Amino acid sequence: MSGRQGRQESSIDPAHGPQALFAQQLRDLRKTCGSPTYRELASWTRKIGTPYSDTTLSSAARGHELPSWDVTSAFVRACLSYAKTSGEQIEADIGTWASRWRNAKAELSPDGPSSSPGEESAERTERTEHAEHAEHAEPRQEGEGTGEASGEGTTTARTGTPSTAPGTRTRLRPSGKKAGWALVGIAVVAAAVLVGRSMAAPESATTDAARSGTIAAPGTSGAPVSPTGAPGRLPSAPTADADLDGDYRCARPRFHDGVSWTPCTSVDAAELTFMVRLTNSGPDPVRVRTKLGYIRATVPHPCPGQWGTGAELTVKPGTSVMSPPDTCVVDKQPASAFQAVAWVGPPLRTAWDYREMSPTVHVQPDGQTTVWAGE
């Protein structure tokens, strides 16, 4: 960390109001994290998937007005990421900052109405790398739904979510009946442990098509359907038997509107399973759109159903969700490399901005033995 200070900021008197105190706390955080410049912080917001300009970030710490929660969350995550803070600690600190932001918001407008979910949704949808926001919108409210279409790949029934941290090596053993989205009500810190570890960069199966987000399945109307194809909503109750042990690896976490997400590849004796896991450690529900696919021997494939084109769902605060493990399963193929690839973005967005891929797993010529890249 360079610690370059840039231009000297004007002083703030915290006694001038909640917005001034909050800005001073943001400045103190930046100093504690090594005093990165606002340009460096802007670069980090792009890396973690919540891009803001250096002007927007510096305005947040100016004390003239309270920044929006989205800007605050991006500022805090960028500072902590710059300081190489662990994923577990980042998620714990985000919870503290969410409470701090709400208290400041309440002091500034104790009798005023909160901003509507539509205002925050518009802010999120229109954000670009150099977007600047001065709105005081709060995170969106809850809603949920998904869709399904036809796609490519062999599927078998599975259920559950990883019960061990990404990167651990155990044997895969499905338990219980098929699940839809397995919503796991867990403590924020425990969720962060599952997604917060940084994995080695994917290799060998990566293609230009995956980098540009061009994986697609045959189009559908996008109408909400259940995982079985019938109209309906995704299950909202935690799945008690969501117990998936396995030899799996997950990618480094990315972030979208306070939700951390990571694609994972799991291996058993005959098959490979591709999943995406999302964790919301913030104070409010966040609605997202996600797409899941896989790469085999440099050729991209969409997962079957709507997951291959774009499924919408709401991640409730303090919970983790994972795509149904039976959604995207393929047989092992001799002498082939595989990895999961996922995108997560705002609802209604047709273009996919950010993608991440799991570490590559190599199936050996015998069609059974697997070796993870870099191990």
N, C-alpha and C positions, 0 to 999 in steps of 0.2 A: 504494500500500500504506500502510495506516494506521499499522502498527507499534504498535498498542495492546497493552500488556503484560498487562493483567488482574491477577489476584492473584499475588503473589510466590510462587514455588515454593520449597519447602524444599530445602536443599542436599543434594547427593549426594556420597558418598565413593566414587569408582570402585574403591578398594581393597577394598570390601565384597563384591566378587564380579562375575562376568560380567554378571549382570542389571543391576547398578548401573552398570558401565562402559557397557553398551549404552544404558541410559536417558540417561546423560550425553551420549553421542554423538547421540542423538535431540534432546536439548535444544540441543546445539551446532548441529545442522543447522537447527533452527527459528530460532535466533538469526541464523545466517548468511543465512537466507532472508528476513530482515526482521522477525523476532519477531511473526508473526501470532498472534492469540489462538487458543485451542483451538476456540472457536466458529467463527472464520473458517476454520480448518482443516476442521472438520466440514462447513461449507458447501462447501468445495472437494472433499471426498470425495464429496459428492452430485453435484457437477458432473461429475466424472470417472467416475462410475458405480460407485464402491465405497463406499457410504455407511456412516459410523460416527458415533456421537455424540461431543460434546466430552468427555464423561466417559471414554469408552473411550480416546480419544487422549491425554488427560492422564494416564490410568493407565499407558499404555505408557511414558511418560517419567518415571514415579515411582520406578522402580528396585526395587520390591518383588518383581517377577517378570518373566520374559522374556515380552514380548507374542508372540502368534501371528504367523506370517509374513504372513497376510492383513492384520492390523492394521498391522504394520510397513510393508508395501508401500503401504498406503493413506496412512499417515502421511508417508512419504517423497515419494510422488507429490504429495500435497496441498501439502507445503511447497515443492517445486520448482515446481509449477504456480503457486502464489501468487507466487513470485519471478520468474515469466515465463521460466523456464528452457526452452530449446529441447527439442523432443521427442527429438532425438538424444542430448542430454546426459542427459535423464531416464532413458532406457533404459540408458545406460552406467552411471549412478549406481545404478540398481536392481540391476544385476549385482554391483556392489561391496557393496551392502547385503545382498544374498542370501548372499554369502560370509561377511560379518560376522555375520549372524544364525545361520548354520550353525555357525560356530566357537563362538559363545556357547552354543548349544544343546548342542554336544558337550562343552563344559567343564562344563556343569551336570549332564549325565547321560551320562557317558562309557560306562557299561555298561548303561544302561537302554534299553528298546525305544522306538522311535519311535511316535508316535501313529498310529493306523490311518487309512487313507484315508476310512473311513466317518465318523470323527469330524470330519474337515475338511469332508467333503461335507455333513454335517448343519449345520455352522456356516455354510457358504456359502448353503445352501438357505433357512435361517431368517432370514437377515439382512434387516433393514429399515432405514429411515432413522435410527431411534433405537435400533437394537440395540446391546447391549453384550456384548463377548466378553472372557473372561479365559482362554480355553483355550490350550494350547500345541501345537495340532495343526500338522502340517506339510502342505504342499500335496499334493493327491491324486496317486495314481500313475496309470500310463498305461492307456488303453483307447480303443477307437475303434469307429465304426459310424455308419450313417445310414439314411435311408428315403426313399421316393418316393411321390408321389400325383399325381393329375391336377390340372391347373390351367389358367390362361389365358395366352395369348401365343404368338407365332410364334417358333420356334427355328431356328437354323442352327448348323452346327458351327464351333467356335472352339477355341483352346487358348491356354494360357500365362498369365503374370502380367505386370503392368507392369514394364518394364525401366527406366523413368524415373520420377522422383519425381512424386507427385501434383501436378497443377496445371501440368505442362509440356504443351506443344502439339506433337504430332507427328502423322504419318498412321498410321491403324490398318491393320495388315497381319497377319492370323493366319499362324502358321507351324506345320507339322507336323500330326499326327493329333490327334483329340479327346482331351482329358485329363479325368480325374476331378478330385479335389482336387489341385492342383499344390502339393506340399510342396516348398518351396525352402529348402534348408539354407544359410542365410546368416549372416554375423556379425550380432550383435545391433545394432551401430551402423548397419550398412547397412540392416537391417530398419526401424529407427526412422526413418531418413531417408525411407523410402517412405511411412510412415504418420504421421509426426510433424508434418507441416505443417498449420497451421490455415487452413482455407479460408473464404471468405466465406459468410455464413449463407444457406441455401437460401431461395428465394422462389417465388412465383407458383404452383408446382405443389403446394405444401403444403396439406393439408386437415386438418380436425379428426379425421377418421377415422384418418389416418396418425399424428397426434399421440397418439392414444389407443391405438394398436396393434391396431386392429380388422381389419386386412387378414387374410383367411383364404381357404383353398382348400378344396374338398370333402374331407371327412375320410378318413383311412385308418387302418389298424391300427397304423401306426408301426413295423412290423417292419423290421429292417435290410435294405436292398437296395443293390445297386450302382447307379451312375449309369445303367446300361442297364435297370434294373428287375429283374435277376436277384438272388436272395439272395446276399449276400456282404458284404465289407468294402471300405472305400475304399482305394485304392492308397496304400501307405506310402512308396514310394521316390520320390526327387526326379525330376521330369520334365525330362530334359535339354533338350528343345526347347521349354520353357516361355518363349516369347519373344513377348510381345504388345506391339507398339508401337501407339500410337494417340493420338487427340485425346480425352483423358479428364480428368475431374476427380473427386477424392475428397473426402469430408467431413472435418471435423475429427475426430481420433481420439477415441474413447471407450475406457474401460477396464473390464474385468471380470476379477476375480481375477488380476490381473497380465498379462492378455492385452489388447493394444490392438487395436481393430477399427474399420473404416471402410467404408462403402458407396461404391461408385464407379460412375459412368456413363461409358461409352465410345461414341464416335461414329465411324462410317465413312460411305462414300458413300451407303448405302441403309438402314442399320440402326443401332439403338442396343442396347448390351449393358449389363446391370446385374449387378454383382458385389459381393461382400463379402470383404474381406481381413482376416485375423487374424494377429497377430504375438505370439509368446510370448518375452519377453526374460528370463523368470524362470528359476529353477534346476530346476523340475519340470514334468512334463506337466500340462496343464490341460484338463479335459473341459468342453465347453460345448454349448449348444443355440442354434442360430441360425435366423433366418427372414429371407427375402429377398423383396422385392416392388418395385413401381415405381408411380409416380403419373403419369398422363397427363391433362392439362387438368383438374386438381383431382379426378380420379376414381382411387381406389386399385385396384390389381390385384395379385393374388399371382403370384409366379413359378410356372412349372409344377413338378410333382413335390413331393417332400417339402420342398424349399427354401421352398415357399410356405406350409407349415404348421409346420415345425420339424425341422431336421436336426441330429443329434448327432454330434460328432466330438471327437477329442483333438488339441490343438495341442502338439506336442513342444517342449521347451525349445530356444531358439536357432533356431527356424524360423518361417517365414511360410506360411500356407495361404490359398488363394483358391478361392471357389466355381467350379465349372466354367464357363468363359465361354460355353459353348453351352447353359447351363441356362436363361438368361433373356434372350432376344433378341427384339426387336420391330422391325417396319418403321417407317421414318419416316412421320409423318402431317403433312400441311401444316397450318400455323398451330396447332401444338400445343406444349405445354411438358411436359417429362419430367424425372424425377429418380428415382434409386434410393432405396429405404428399407430399412433392416435393423434387426433386433433381435438382441441376444446376451444370454444369461442362463445360469443353471445348468441341468444336465440335469434332466429330469422336471418342470420348472416349467411349469405350464399357462398362467400369466398372464405377460405380457411387460411388464417394468418400464421399460426404457430403449430408445429408438429414436433413430436418426440418419438424416439424409437427405443425399444428395449435392447439390452445387450444381445448379441448374436449367439445362437446355439448352432453348432455344427453336428449334423447327423453323419456318423462315420459310414464307410462302404458296407459294413455288415447290416445297416439299416436299424440297428438297435442302440449301439453305443453313442452317447452324445458328449460333446465337449463344448464348454462355454468359452467364447472368445476372450483371450487375455488371461485364461486360468490354466 
